[in-house]
Amino acid sequence: MALVTAERELGRRLQLVQGIHWLYGAQGDAYAALLRGYGGDPSPAYERARAAGPLWRSKLGVRVCTGYAPARRLLAARTADGPGEQPQSALAWDQGLPDAGELPGADQVRESAARAAERALAGLRGEVDLVASVAARVPVEVLADVHGLTGADRVRLTEACAGAAGALDAALAPPAYDDAVRLLDAVGALRDLLGDEAARAAVVGVRAARELIAGALHALLAAPEAAAAAVREDPALLVTETLRHDPPVKLHTFSLAEDVEAAGERVAAGEQVAVLVAAANRDPEAFTAPDRFVPDRYAAGGVPEPLVPAPHGVAVEAFARGQAEAVVAAVVEVGGLAAAGGLPTAAGDVLAAAGGAVRLGRSPVTWGLERVPARVAG
C-alpha cells in the first residue's frame, strides 16, 4: 500500500509541475516556456528571456539571470545547503544522496578518453550517429576505467548511465511516469555499483561530458573552416568555444546563502535563482558576434571565460573538457584538416555531416543533442 501511495504521489507531482509550466508559459513567461521545453531550437526562448532583462522575476517565483556579468557574480556566490534550501525539484532523483565526491580532472581522463575514442571510431563506416557512437560511449568507458569496472559490472554501468541520462533535465522538466521510474531505478543501480557518494557525480559528470563531446563534434561538422583553424592552433580552443556557444549545462538553478548585488539589484539570501547559462554565454555586452562559433576568439587575451556551473554540486568542467579534447584529437588529424568535403581523420577516412543535428525535446538544462548524423568514407 505504501508503494502504491508513493507511486500515485509521484505521478500527481509530475503532472502538476508540467501543468504549471504549460500555464505560465502560455501566459508569456519566458522561463516557464523554457521549462516546458517544446521545439527543436531553444534560441528564440533564450532571446525572449534576454529581452526581459539581465535579471528578472519569473511567475514561477524564480529570479532569472540572462546577463553574463550578473550571472558570473551569482554563480560565484555561496549557495544554500541542504535539501530544504534547494529549489523544488520536479523529480528529486538525488534525494538521500550525500554531497558528491570530486570527478577526476582533465589530465586524469585524457588517456582513457583517447583510448575509448579510438575504439569508438575504429569501426565507423557509412551513415553514423556521432552521439550514440562516440559522445554517449566515451564518458561511460572513462568512468568504468576510473572505478576499475570490468565484465558484467561494466555492462551494468553502461545500462545504468543510459537510464540516468535524463536526470539533469528531469529535475526541472517532469518526465512521463514510466520514464521517471526507469530513471530512479538507474540511479539506484549506480548507487549499487559505485557507492552513494560517487553516484551523484557519475550521473552529472557523464551527461556533461557527453554533451560537451557531442557539441564539439557537431561544431567540427557544422563549422569546418573555423574548426580547422582552431584545431591547428590548439584543440582546446575548439572545446572552450563549444563551452560558450553550446554549453553542456544551459540552465542552472540554486538558492543563495547570502545577499548578492547583481545587475543593480539585491538578490536576497534564500531566493531561488535560475542562471540561463546559454543566454549569458551569448551576451552581446560580453562577446563580439556572440551567435557565431569563433574558436580563435580565445587565442587572444581579454575574452571572458565561458560560464560553466556545477549542477547538483558537481564540478564538471575539467572532467568533461579533458575528454572532449581527447576526442577531438582522435577524430581529426591535426594539420591535415580540409574545409571542403569533410574532415580527414587520422585513419585516413573522411568525416562529413549527413544532415542536421537533432536536439532532445523537454530538456531545459542540457537541451541535449540527440543525434549528430555523419558520414564516414574511407
DASULKA-V348476 format. One record per residue. N is the residue number from 1. RES is the residue in one small letter. SS is DSSP state (@ for helix, = for strand, . for the rest). PHI is phi in radians with two decimals (NA if undefined). Layout:
# DASULKA-V348476
((N	RES	SS	PHI) (N	RES	SS	PHI))
This chain:
# DASULKA-V348476
((1	m	.	NA) (2	a	@	-1.08) (3	l	@	-1.14) (4	v	@	-1.07) (5	t	@	-1.08) (6	a	@	-1.11) (7	e	@	-1.13) (8	r	@	-1.12) (9	e	@	-1.10) (10	l	@	-1.06) (11	g	@	-1.05) (12	r	@	-1.10) (13	r	@	-1.13) (14	l	@	-1.06) (15	q	@	-1.18) (16	l	@	-1.12) (17	v	@	-1.08) (18	q	@	-1.08) (19	g	@	-1.11) (20	i	@	-1.11) (21	h	@	-1.07) (22	w	@	-1.08) (23	l	@	-1.09) (24	y	@	-1.23) (25	g	@	-1.10) (26	a	@	-1.16) (27	q	.	-1.51) (28	g	.	1.74) (29	d	.	-1.32) (30	a	@	-1.16) (31	y	@	-1.23) (32	a	@	-1.08) (33	a	@	-1.12) (34	l	@	-1.13) (35	l	@	-1.18) (36	r	@	-1.08) (37	g	.	1.27) (38	y	.	-1.69) (39	g	.	1.93) (40	g	.	-1.35) (41	d	.	-2.15) (42	p	.	-1.39) (43	s	@	-0.96) (44	p	@	-1.05) (45	a	@	-1.17) (46	y	@	-1.12) (47	e	@	-1.12) (48	r	@	-1.11) (49	a	@	-1.16) (50	r	@	-1.19) (51	a	@	-1.13) (52	a	.	-1.31) (53	g	.	2.13) (54	p	.	-1.23) (55	l	=	-2.69) (56	w	=	-2.57) (57	r	=	-1.84) (58	s	.	-1.38) (59	k	.	-1.12) (60	l	.	-1.39) (61	g	.	1.48) (62	v	.	-1.88) (63	r	=	-1.44) (64	v	=	-1.79) (65	c	=	-2.03) (66	t	.	-2.09) (67	g	.	-1.56) (68	y	@	-1.12) (69	a	@	-1.09) (70	p	@	-1.14) (71	a	@	-1.13) (72	r	@	-1.09) (73	r	@	-1.18) (74	l	@	-1.18) (75	l	@	-1.18) (76	a	@	-1.49) (77	a	.	-1.34) (78	r	.	-1.26) (79	t	=	-1.77) (80	a	.	-1.25) (81	d	.	-1.81) (82	g	.	1.60) (83	p	@	-1.00) (84	g	@	-1.21) (85	e	@	-1.66) (86	q	.	-1.60) (87	p	.	-1.01) (88	q	.	-1.04) (89	s	.	-1.88) (90	a	.	-1.11) (91	l	.	-2.42) (92	a	.	-1.42) (93	w	.	-1.17) (94	d	.	-1.78) (95	q	.	-1.08) (96	g	.	1.56) (97	l	.	-1.45) (98	p	.	-1.28) (99	d	.	-0.94) (100	a	.	-1.23) (101	g	.	-1.29) (102	e	.	-1.35) (103	l	.	-1.41) (104	p	.	-1.07) (105	g	.	-1.40) (106	a	@	-1.02) (107	d	@	-1.16) (108	q	@	-1.43) (109	v	@	-2.00) (110	r	@	-1.05) (111	e	@	-1.13) (112	s	@	-1.11) (113	a	@	-1.13) (114	a	@	-1.10) (115	r	@	-1.12) (116	a	@	-1.13) (117	a	@	-1.14) (118	e	@	-1.08) (119	r	@	-1.14) (120	a	@	-1.17) (121	l	@	-1.46) (122	a	@	-1.01) (123	g	.	-1.72) (124	l	.	-1.34) (125	r	.	-2.56) (126	g	=	1.27) (127	e	=	-1.40) (128	v	=	-2.37) (129	d	=	-1.99) (130	l	@	-1.25) (131	v	@	-1.26) (132	a	@	-1.15) (133	s	@	-1.39) (134	v	@	-2.23) (135	a	@	-1.10) (136	a	@	-1.40) (137	r	@	-1.56) (138	v	@	-1.06) (139	p	@	-1.06) (140	v	@	-1.20) (141	e	@	-1.16) (142	v	@	-1.09) (143	l	@	-1.09) (144	a	@	-1.08) (145	d	@	-1.13) (146	v	@	-1.02) (147	h	.	-1.68) (148	g	.	1.15) (149	l	.	-1.49) (150	t	.	-2.40) (151	g	@	0.98) (152	a	@	-1.10) (153	d	@	-1.16) (154	r	@	-1.16) (155	v	@	-1.13) (156	r	@	-1.06) (157	l	@	-1.09) (158	t	@	-1.03) (159	e	@	-1.13) (160	a	@	-1.18) (161	c	@	-1.13) (162	a	@	-1.13) (163	g	@	-1.18) (164	a	.	-1.67) (165	a	.	-1.06) (166	g	.	-1.58) (167	a	@	-1.09) (168	l	@	-1.06) (169	d	@	-1.31) (170	a	@	-1.13) (171	a	.	-1.15) (172	l	.	-2.03) (173	a	.	-2.02) (174	p	.	-1.04) (175	p	.	-1.40) (176	a	.	-1.11) (177	y	@	-0.98) (178	d	@	-1.07) (179	d	@	-1.15) (180	a	@	-1.10) (181	v	@	-1.12) (182	r	@	-1.09) (183	l	@	-1.13) (184	l	@	-1.11) (185	d	@	-1.13) (186	a	@	-1.15) (187	v	@	-1.10) (188	g	@	-1.07) (189	a	@	-1.15) (190	l	@	-1.17) (191	r	@	-1.11) (192	d	@	-1.16) (193	l	@	-1.34) (194	l	@	-1.95) (195	g	.	1.67) (196	d	@	-1.06) (197	e	@	-1.18) (198	a	@	-1.48) (199	a	@	-1.13) (200	r	@	-1.06) (201	a	@	-1.08) (202	a	@	-1.14) (203	v	@	-1.03) (204	v	@	-1.28) (205	g	@	-1.16) (206	v	@	-1.11) (207	r	@	-1.18) (208	a	@	-1.12) (209	a	@	-1.14) (210	r	@	-1.00) (211	e	@	-1.19) (212	l	@	-1.20) (213	i	@	-1.10) (214	a	@	-1.06) (215	g	@	-1.13) (216	a	@	-1.17) (217	l	@	-1.13) (218	h	@	-1.05) (219	a	@	-1.13) (220	l	@	-1.00) (221	l	@	-1.54) (222	a	@	-1.39) (223	a	.	-2.33) (224	p	@	-1.08) (225	e	@	-1.16) (226	a	@	-1.10) (227	a	@	-1.12) (228	a	@	-1.05) (229	a	@	-1.10) (230	a	@	-1.15) (231	v	@	-1.21) (232	r	@	-1.10) (233	e	@	-1.28) (234	d	.	-3.07) (235	p	@	-0.96) (236	a	@	-1.11) (237	l	@	-1.09) (238	l	@	-1.08) (239	v	@	-1.22) (240	t	@	-1.10) (241	e	@	-1.18) (242	t	@	-1.13) (243	l	@	-1.01) (244	r	@	-1.44) (245	h	@	-1.32) (246	d	.	-2.47) (247	p	.	-1.08) (248	p	.	-1.19) (249	v	.	-2.08) (250	k	.	-1.65) (251	l	.	-2.53) (252	h	=	-2.31) (253	t	=	-2.00) (254	f	=	-2.91) (255	s	=	-1.99) (256	l	=	-1.45) (257	a	.	-1.75) (258	e	.	-2.62) (259	d	.	-1.21) (260	v	=	-2.36) (261	e	=	-1.64) (262	a	=	-2.58) (263	a	.	0.93) (264	g	.	1.30) (265	e	=	-2.18) (266	r	=	-1.70) (267	v	=	-1.85) (268	a	.	-1.41) (269	a	.	-0.97) (270	g	.	1.62) (271	e	.	-1.26) (272	q	=	-1.53) (273	v	=	-2.17) (274	a	=	-2.17) (275	v	=	-1.59) (276	l	.	-1.47) (277	v	@	-1.02) (278	a	@	-1.11) (279	a	@	-1.34) (280	a	@	-1.12) (281	n	.	-1.29) (282	r	.	-2.10) (283	d	.	-1.19) (284	p	.	-1.14) (285	e	.	-1.37) (286	a	.	-1.89) (287	f	.	-2.28) (288	t	.	-1.30) (289	a	.	0.79) (290	p	.	-1.12) (291	d	.	-1.51) (292	r	.	-1.57) (293	f	.	-1.52) (294	v	.	-2.25) (295	p	@	-1.06) (296	d	@	-1.33) (297	r	@	-1.08) (298	y	@	-1.56) (299	a	@	-1.31) (300	a	.	-1.77) (301	g	.	-1.42) (302	g	.	1.54) (303	v	.	-1.59) (304	p	.	-1.04) (305	e	.	-1.29) (306	p	.	-1.05) (307	l	.	-1.38) (308	v	.	-2.31) (309	p	.	-1.33) (310	a	.	-2.03) (311	p	@	-1.10) (312	h	@	0.96) (313	g	@	1.34) (314	v	.	-1.86) (315	a	.	-1.32) (316	v	.	-1.88) (317	e	@	-1.05) (318	a	@	-1.13) (319	f	@	-1.05) (320	a	@	-1.28) (321	r	@	-1.10) (322	g	@	-1.01) (323	q	@	-1.24) (324	a	@	-1.10) (325	e	@	-1.12) (326	a	@	-1.17) (327	v	@	-1.17) (328	v	@	-1.02) (329	a	@	-1.12) (330	a	@	-1.29) (331	v	@	-1.31) (332	v	.	-1.95) (333	e	.	-1.49) (334	v	.	-1.06) (335	g	.	1.57) (336	g	.	-2.14) (337	l	.	-1.38) (338	a	.	-2.11) (339	a	.	-1.33) (340	a	.	-1.63) (341	g	.	1.44) (342	g	.	2.05) (343	l	=	-2.04) (344	p	=	-1.22) (345	t	.	-1.69) (346	a	.	-1.10) (347	a	.	-1.48) (348	g	.	1.55) (349	d	.	-1.47) (350	v	=	-2.05) (351	l	=	-1.82) (352	a	=	-2.38) (353	a	=	-1.14) (354	a	.	-2.33) (355	g	.	1.96) (356	g	.	-1.34) (357	a	.	-1.22) (358	v	=	-2.10) (359	r	=	-1.79) (360	l	.	-1.19) (361	g	.	-1.52) (362	r	.	0.86) (363	s	.	-2.34) (364	p	.	-1.18) (365	v	.	-1.42) (366	t	.	-1.79) (367	w	.	0.66) (368	g	.	-1.21) (369	l	=	-1.39) (370	e	=	-1.43) (371	r	=	-2.52) (372	v	.	-2.17) (373	p	=	-1.18) (374	a	=	-2.55) (375	r	=	-2.19) (376	v	=	-1.98) (377	a	=	-2.20) (378	g	.	-1.39))
